[in-house]
Amino acid sequence: MTGTLYIVSTPIGNLEDITHRALRILQDVDLIACEDTRHTKKLLTHFGIDARTISYHDHNERERAQELLQRLQEGKNIAIVSDAGTPGINDPGFRLVRLAIDNNVPVVPVPGASALVAALVASGLATDEFFFGGFLPAKTNARRARLAELQSMSATLIFYEAPHRIAATLKDAYEVLGPRQAVVARELTKLHEEIARGLLNEISERFAANEQVRGEIVLLIDRAPATDQPKSDANTSIAQVVARLEAEGLDHRAALKKAARELGLSRDEAYRRLAAERTIDN
């Protein structure tokens, strides 16, 4: 019998956000693979958990993943944790999960905190569709090129950003994407939590004037305006678009909503056109 690999989410700041299940798993496993053993030891000590830990980070992930796979195949249960949030989301974890799956080792998620989800639900921006892009490139030209690639995306854009780059990133985002609504969520769940909302140019000016930005940052930018989104031909049948989207796995309501955006229609107009097309077909 092989062991089980547990993907355990830990708090992104406030220790009260850890789940009872996560604490039980961390107590029971044979080994905890940590992005930073010193950081995780503080968490374990706070909750009175005495467990073996081993480092698993960007610089040793390839070799350590093979070692951990061997232990799993020997029957050991292993939990993987990052410094904060959910492992594998812009943190180490993917390689080990892929190895475990390829070798028929059970992989069990233990859900919990995620900075991008916490920021999204508190942002006031649309939550029905979103795109997470990790960290934008550090260099200006590459960053602007990446933003230009996403300019027409009909989903809320979400990125992580370093405090020393947030002012430059906001400036580039405004110049590439225009005055869209945006949110900078900083130090989520911590004592100095801040959620700044406004147009990109307004937030850009605000952070450009603040040289003391600190902490973990999530940047969210509103989806492309309808005029910036690619349109289907004016004669395109909305019923055909809805059918295509349903074939891709959306339910009827979600398919109609997305079809309306693709065609640049309001929801009411989309309903009217769909009803009219069905009347003609009958």
N, C-alpha and C positions, 0 to 999 in steps of 0.2 A: 504494500500500500504506500502510495506517495503521500507527502504532506500536503498542506493547503497554503496557498499564497493569499494573504489578506491585504487589500489596499485600504489603508486606514486613514481617514481624514482627521486632521487635528485642528485646533483653533487657529484663526488668523490673527488673534490678539487677545480677546477676552477668554480666559480659561474656562469660564462657565459654558462655553459653546461646545465642549466635547460631549459626546454621547455616552450613555451608560454602556452601550454595546462596544464602543471603541475601547473604553477602559477595561472591559472584561477580556476582549481579544488581546490587548497589549499585556495584560496580566498572565494570560494562559499560553501564549505562543512560546516556542522554544528560542526564537531569536527575532530581534527587531532591526531591520535595515534602515539606517537613518541618513538623511542628507548631511546632517551635522550631529554627531553623537553627543557633543557637549550641549547643544541646544535641546535635543530630545531628553537628555538626562534631567534637565531642569523640569520639564513637563512631567516626567515619570516620578521624580522625587516629590513634586507638589502633590501628586495623587497617591503617594506611598506604594508605587509599583517598583518591584525589584526584578529587573529583567536583563538578559544579555542583549547587548547592542553591537552592531557592526556598521562601519561606514559604507554608504552607497551613494555616490555623488557623480557629478559630470566628469570628473577626472579619472575615476576608476570604474565607471559603469560597465564597460565592456568586459573586463576581466572579472569583476565582482559578480556580475550577473551569472556567469558560468559557474562560479563557486556556489552561489546561492541555489542555482538550479540543482546542482549535485546534492546539496543538503535536502532540498525538497524531495528529490527522488529517493533519498534515504529514509524518508518518512517524517522529516522535521516540518513543523508548522512555522511559517515565517510571516511577519507583518512588515510591510514597507510604509514608511512615513516620510513626509517632507518637513521642512522647518515650519511650514504653516500651510494650512489648507489641504487640498486633495492631491496626492501624489500623481505624477503623470501630466498634470495641467501646468505646463511651463516649468516643470520640475522633473527630476529623474524618476523613472518608473516604467516607461514604455518598453524598453529593451527586455527587462525581466519579465514583464507581463507577456510579451510576445513569445519569449522562450518557454515560459510555463505552458502557454496554450499549445505551442507546437509540440510539446512533450507530454501532453495529456495530464498536466498538473492542474488541479482545481484552482480557479482564481475567484475570490469572493470580495466584492466591494463592500466597504463599511462606510456609508455616506456620512457627510458632515459638512463643515464649512468650506466655502469656495468664494474667494474675493470677487471674482467676476460676476457670479450670480448675486451675491449680496449687493454689489454696486448696481447691477442692472435693475433689480426689483425696487430699489430706492431712488432710481434716477429720474423717474417720470417720463422716460423715453419708451418707445414701443418695445414690448417684450415678446410679441408673437414670433418674430424672426430676428436673430442676432448673429453676428459674425465675430468670432474671437480670433484676433491676429497675433496674440502673444506680444512680444516687444517689437516695436517698429525699429528699423535700422538706425544705428547711432549716427551715421553720416548724413548730412543734410540732403545731398542729391539722391541718395538711395531711399531716404525716408520720404521725400516728396514723390519719387517715382512709385513707391508702394502705395501711397495715398491716392495717387492718380489712378492706379489700377483698380482701386475700390470705390472710385468716385460715383459710379452708377449703381452700386449695390443697394437693393431695396431691403436693407436690414440694418438694425442698429449696430454700429461698429464699436468693438470693445478692444482695448489694448492695455497692457501693463506698461508703465513708464518709470524711469528712474527720476528722483527729485531734481537732480542737476540738469536733466534734459527736458523737463516738462514745459518750460517757457518756450524753448526753441521748437518743440513739437507742436505746441498750440499755435504758434506763429505760422509754421508750415501748413498745418491743417486748415487754418483760416484762408491762407493764400491759395491753397489747392482746391478746397471744398466750398469756400464761401462762408457766409454768416449763418451756419446751421446751429441749431440748439446743441449744446454739449454739456457734459458733466465731468468734473474732476472729483473723484472720491479718494480721500486720503486718510490713512490710519484707521481704516474701518474696524469697528468694535473696540477700539482703544480709547484711552482717556481724551486724546486730542482729535477725535474723529471729526472730519470736515467733508461736507458734500457741497461743492460749489456748482451752481447751475447758471446757465445763461447762454448767449450767443458766443460762438467761437472767438470773435474779435473782442468781446467784453472780457471773457475769461483770460484770453491771451494777454490783454493789457494788465489785468489784475496780477497774474503770476509773473509777468515781466518786471513788475515793480517790487516783487517780493524775492529777495535774495536768500531767504532763510527757509526755503521749502524743504521739508524733511518727511521721511516715512515712505511707506509703500503706497503706490498710486495706481488707480484704475482710471483710464480715460475712456469716456463713452461719447460717441458722436451720432447724431440723428441720421436716419436713413436718407438716401438721395431724394430730393423733391421729385414729384411726379414728372416735372418737365425735364429732369436730368436722367430719368430712367428710360431704357430702350423701349420703344413702342412696337407693338405688332402692327401689321398693315391695317388701315382703317376699315377694310372690308373683311377682316378676320372674324370668323364666327366665334362668339364667346362660348358657345356650347362645345366647340372643338377644343378650345383652350382649356375649359373645365374638364373635359374628358381626358385630355393629355395629362393634366395635373393629378386627376384621380388615379390614372394608370401608374403615376409615379409614387402613389401611396397616400396622397392627401385625402381626407374625408371631403364630402361635398361642400360643406360650409367653408372650410379652409381653402379648397380649390377655387371656389367662386371669389373669395376675398383676394386671393393672389392673382386670379385672372383679371379682376378689376384693376389692380395696380399695373399689371403688364399692359393693359389696354388704355391706361390713363383715364379710367372711369370712376365715378363715385359709386359707392355701394348700391344706392338706389337705382342708378342708371344701369348698372350691371344686372341687377335683378330684372329690370324692365326689358332689357335687350334679350336676356336669356328666355324670359317668358314669351316674348314676341317670336323668337326663333323657333321655339317649341310649338307655338300655335301654327306657324307656317308649315312646319314639318308634318303636323297632324292634318 
